[in-house]
């Protein structure tokens, strides 16, 4: 575990430049079924395997565990080392009064809950686990899925309308303005006080889609009305509060827009994310690596929330097609390939 954490810290520390951040987010958009931490671990270990000549491509395509590959009719090739990731260790808790703090009791292995008790899984620790890229396996062919392709200047089908609908669902009115002069020279503007999102329409559809995703991220992540809530990793909003750290808010929103675009095959070659160090060092009493890690998971989880709400053709989330995961909360097979976690579990 110590070695794994050191490897993760080293990977995060390397994310100091805009180009590194952009590449990391584009990769995370294709592996969004994994946490940002595990995405980085997979990326750096696969790169090392490529350097050693153990895999044919510099970037992984699909990854899964040993038994998961078995369910798809494939086996890990002899001599192929897996990539270590952080996996959750969960325990079952039961309570007859789930709304009362301190009423939960931990169930022993094989123990059944009592009459009327509610059961919930909770994260109690982490352990190393292993996954392998499809190129490290042999067996039944993996089904091919269609990949989104977008021409220069165009936007994927239904993406603009889908993002606009989510802005409305978030409680904001969408105003389409004729040019940047109407909103102070910006491409888009989110007014939390008036509950209005404004986007200029004199841009290419691709630029409008990216701007809509950017402003939707502001609406979801930086609403002062939600300042008291905690983020997904339980660390609170101190690292992601846009009211206190405008630079963090802008990088978060731009990063979400990049991930949404990358998941739709949009060309982000000319898209530049500002240098991470500029805002990472601006947070008092926090190391830059802490800021990067906290922000990255907020970005990933928000992008996944947006993508899950879109009826569009998207790149896969990193799991092989046909693989279904079992929910740790219900024990049932999830219909999507994304990792399913209980409400109080950290997505890994």
C-alpha positions in Angstrom: 0.0 0.0 0.0 2.8 2.4 0.8 4.5 1.7 -2.5 1.2 2.2 -4.3 0.6 5.5 -2.6 4.1 6.7 -3.5 3.5 5.8 -7.1 0.2 7.7 -7.1 1.8 10.8 -5.4 4.5 10.8 -8.0 2.0 10.7 -10.9 0.0 13.5 -9.3 3.1 15.6 -8.8 3.9 15.3 -12.5 0.6 17.2 -13.4 2.1 20.6 -13.1 1.7 21.9 -16.7 -1.4 22.6 -18.8 -0.5 20.0 -21.5 0.0 17.3 -18.9 -3.4 18.2 -17.3 -5.1 18.2 -20.7 -3.7 14.7 -21.6 -4.6 13.3 -18.2 -8.2 14.6 -18.5 -8.6 13.3 -22.0 -7.4 9.9 -20.9 -9.7 10.0 -17.8 -12.6 10.7 -20.1 -12.0 7.4 -21.8 -11.6 5.6 -18.4 -14.3 7.4 -16.5 -15.5 4.2 -14.8 -12.4 4.5 -12.6 -11.6 7.1 -10.1 -9.0 9.7 -11.1 -6.4 8.2 -8.8 -6.8 4.7 -10.3 -6.9 6.2 -13.8 -3.4 7.7 -13.1 -2.1 4.5 -11.7 -3.3 2.5 -14.8 -1.8 5.1 -17.1 1.7 5.2 -15.6 1.9 1.4 -15.2 0.8 0.8 -18.7 3.3 3.3 -20.0 6.0 1.4 -18.1 4.8 -1.9 -19.6 4.9 -0.3 -23.1 8.5 0.9 -22.5 9.4 -2.7 -21.4 7.9 -4.1 -24.6 5.1 -6.1 -22.8 2.2 -4.3 -24.5 1.9 -3.1 -28.1 0.3 0.3 -27.6 1.3 3.2 -25.4 -2.2 3.8 -24.2 -4.5 1.1 -22.7 -7.9 0.5 -24.3 -9.9 -1.7 -21.9 -8.9 -2.9 -18.5 -10.6 -5.5 -16.1 -9.7 -7.9 -13.3 -8.6 -11.5 -13.7 -12.0 -13.0 -13.1 -13.8 -10.3 -15.0 -11.8 -11.2 -18.1 -12.8 -14.8 -17.5 -16.5 -13.9 -17.6 -15.8 -12.5 -21.1 -14.1 -15.6 -22.3 -10.6 -14.3 -22.1 -7.5 -15.2 -20.0 -4.5 -13.2 -18.9 -1.4 -14.2 -20.9 1.4 -16.0 -19.1 4.0 -13.6 -17.9 1.8 -10.5 -18.0 2.0 -8.5 -14.8 -1.2 -6.7 -13.8 -1.6 -3.0 -12.9 -2.0 -2.3 -9.2 -5.0 -0.1 -8.3 -6.7 0.8 -5.0 -9.8 -1.3 -4.4 -12.4 -0.8 -1.6 -12.7 -3.0 1.4 -16.3 -2.9 2.5 -18.3 -4.1 5.5 -22.1 -4.5 6.0 -23.8 -2.5 8.7 -27.4 -2.9 9.9 -29.8 -0.7 11.8 -33.4 -0.6 12.8 -33.3 3.2 12.9 -31.1 4.1 9.9 -31.8 7.8 10.4 -30.2 7.9 13.9 -26.4 8.4 14.0 -24.7 5.7 16.1 -27.4 3.1 15.6 -25.5 1.1 13.0 -23.9 -2.2 14.0 -21.4 -4.1 11.9 -22.5 -7.5 10.7 -20.0 -10.3 10.9 -19.2 -12.4 7.8 -22.2 -14.5 6.9 -24.4 -12.8 9.6 -27.9 -12.0 8.5 -29.7 -8.8 9.6 -32.4 -8.9 12.1 -36.1 -8.3 11.4 -36.8 -4.8 10.2 -33.1 -3.9 9.9 -31.8 -1.8 7.0 -28.4 -3.0 5.6 -25.8 -0.7 4.1 -22.3 -1.3 2.8 -19.6 1.1 4.0 -16.0 1.7 3.1 -13.7 0.4 5.9 -10.4 0.4 4.1 -8.4 0.0 0.9 -6.4 -2.8 -0.6 -4.2 -3.3 -3.6 -6.0 -5.0 -6.5 -4.9 -5.8 -10.1 -6.3 -5.2 -13.6 -5.0 -6.1 -17.0 -5.3 -4.4 -20.4 -7.1 -6.3 -23.1 -3.7 -6.5 -25.0 -2.4 -8.6 -22.1 -5.2 -11.2 -22.6 -6.2 -13.8 -25.2 -9.5 -15.5 -26.0 -12.9 -14.5 -27.3 -12.9 -11.3 -29.4 -14.1 -8.1 -27.7 -17.3 -6.7 -29.3 -16.6 -3.5 -31.2 -18.6 -0.4 -30.2 -19.2 2.6 -32.5 -16.9 5.5 -31.7 -18.1 9.1 -31.9 -16.5 11.2 -34.7 -17.0 14.9 -35.0 -16.0 17.1 -37.9 -14.2 20.4 -37.2 -16.7 23.0 -36.0 -19.6 20.5 -35.6 -21.1 19.3 -32.4 -22.3 15.7 -31.8 -25.9 14.9 -32.3 -28.1 15.9 -29.4 -25.2 17.2 -27.3 -26.2 20.9 -27.3 -29.9 20.1 -26.6 -28.9 17.5 -23.9 -26.6 20.0 -22.1 -29.3 22.7 -22.3 -31.8 20.4 -20.8 -29.5 19.6 -17.8 -29.0 23.4 -17.2 -32.8 23.7 -16.9 -33.0 20.7 -14.6 -30.3 22.3 -12.4 -32.7 25.2 -11.9 -31.2 27.7 -14.3 -32.7 29.6 -17.3 -30.7 29.4 -20.5 -30.3 32.7 -22.4 -28.8 32.5 -25.8 -27.2 35.9 -26.6 -26.1 37.1 -30.0 -22.5 37.9 -29.2 -19.9 38.3 -26.4 -20.7 42.0 -25.9 -24.0 41.0 -24.2 -22.1 39.1 -21.5 -19.0 41.3 -20.9 -16.8 39.7 -23.6 -17.2 36.2 -22.3 -18.2 33.0 -24.2 -20.6 32.1 -21.4 -21.7 33.3 -18.0 -23.4 31.7 -15.1 -25.3 34.0 -12.7 -26.1 32.0 -9.6 -28.0 34.9 -8.0 -30.4 35.3 -10.9 -30.3 31.6 -11.8 -29.4 32.3 -15.4 -26.8 30.8 -17.8 -26.0 32.8 -20.8 -24.1 31.5 -23.9 -23.3 33.3 -27.1 -24.6 31.9 -30.3 -22.1 33.4 -32.8 -19.7 30.5 -32.2 -19.3 27.2 -34.0 -21.6 24.5 -32.6 -18.6 22.7 -31.1 -17.6 25.8 -29.2 -21.2 26.3 -28.1 -21.4 22.7 -26.8 -18.1 23.1 -24.9 -19.3 26.4 -23.4 -22.6 24.9 -22.3 -20.7 22.1 -20.6 -18.4 24.7 -18.9 -21.4 26.7 -17.6 -23.3 23.6 -16.6 -20.2 22.6 -14.5 -20.4 26.0 -12.8 -24.1 25.5 -12.1 -23.5 22.0 -10.6 -20.2 22.6 -8.7 -20.1 26.2 -7.6 -23.6 27.1 -6.6 -23.4 29.1 -3.3 -26.7 27.5 -2.2 -24.8 24.1 -2.1 -21.7 25.4 -0.3 -22.6 23.5 2.9 -22.6 20.1 1.1 -19.5 17.8 1.0 -17.9 16.7 -2.2 -17.7 13.0 -3.3 -14.6 12.2 -1.4 -15.8 13.5 1.9 -13.3 16.3 2.1 -15.9 19.1 2.0 -15.9 22.1 -0.4 -12.8 23.8 0.9 -10.7 22.9 -2.2 -13.4 23.3 -4.7 -15.4 26.4 -3.5 -15.5 28.8 -6.5 -16.7 31.6 -4.3 -13.3 31.5 -2.4 -11.0 30.4 -5.2 -12.1 31.7 -8.6 -9.1 30.1 -10.3 -10.0 26.7 -9.0 -13.6 27.2 -10.1 -12.6 28.1 -13.7 -10.1 25.2 -14.0 -12.8 22.8 -12.7 -15.4 24.0 -15.2 -12.9 24.0 -18.1 -11.7 20.5 -17.1 -15.3 19.2 -17.0 -16.0 20.7 -20.4 -12.8 19.0 -21.7 -13.9 15.6 -20.4 -17.4 15.9 -21.8 -15.9 16.9 -25.2 -13.3 14.1 -25.1 -16.0 11.5 -24.4 -17.7 12.6 -27.6 -14.6 12.5 -29.8 -14.4 16.3 -30.0 -11.0 17.7 -31.1 -9.3 19.3 -28.2 -5.9 19.8 -29.8 -6.2 23.6 -29.5 -7.8 23.5 -26.1 -5.5 24.7 -23.4 -6.0 24.1 -19.7 -4.3 26.8 -17.6 -1.2 25.7 -15.6 -2.2 23.7 -12.6 0.4 25.3 -10.3 -1.2 28.8 -10.7 -4.2 27.7 -8.7 -2.8 24.8 -6.8 -0.5 27.1 -4.9 -3.2 29.6 -4.2 -5.1 27.5 -1.7 -3.9 28.3 1.8 -2.5 25.5 4.0 -2.8 22.9 1.2 -0.1 21.2 -0.7 -0.5 21.4 -4.5 -0.8 17.6 -4.7 -3.7 17.7 -2.3 -5.4 20.3 -4.4 -4.9 18.4 -7.6 -6.2 15.1 -6.2 -9.3 16.7 -4.7 -10.1 18.7 -7.7 -9.5 15.9 -10.2 -12.0 13.6 -8.5 -14.6 16.5 -8.3 -14.1 17.0 -12.0 -14.4 13.4 -12.9 -17.5 12.8 -10.9 -19.2 15.9 -12.2 -18.3 14.9 -15.8 -19.7 11.4 -15.3 -22.9 12.9 -13.9 -23.3 15.0 -17.0 -22.4 12.2 -19.4 -24.8 9.8 -17.7 -27.6 12.2 -18.3 -26.9 12.6 -22.0 -28.6 10.5 -24.7 -25.6 10.8 -27.1 -23.0 8.5 -28.7 -20.0 8.4 -26.3 -16.7 6.7 -26.0 -16.7 3.8 -23.5 -15.7 4.2 -19.9 -12.8 1.9 -19.9 -14.5 -1.4 -19.1 -14.7 -4.0 -21.9 -18.0 -4.1 -23.7 -20.3 -6.8 -22.2 -18.7 -6.5 -18.7 -21.3 -6.0 -15.9 -20.3 -5.0 -12.4 -22.1 -6.0 -9.2 -23.3 -3.2 -7.0 -21.8 -3.4 -3.5 -24.9 -1.8 -2.1 -27.6 -4.1 -3.7 -25.6 -7.1 -4.8 -27.4 -6.8 -8.2 -25.7 -6.4 -11.6 -25.5 -2.8 -12.7 -27.0 -2.1 -16.1 -24.1 0.4 -16.9 -20.4 -0.4 -17.0 -19.5 2.3 -14.7 -18.4 1.4 -11.2 -21.3 1.4 -8.8 -20.7 2.5 -5.2 -22.8 2.7 -2.1 -23.7 6.2 -1.1 -21.0 6.4 1.5 -18.3 4.7 -0.6 -15.5 6.4 -2.4 -15.6 5.6 -6.1 -12.4 3.8 -7.0 
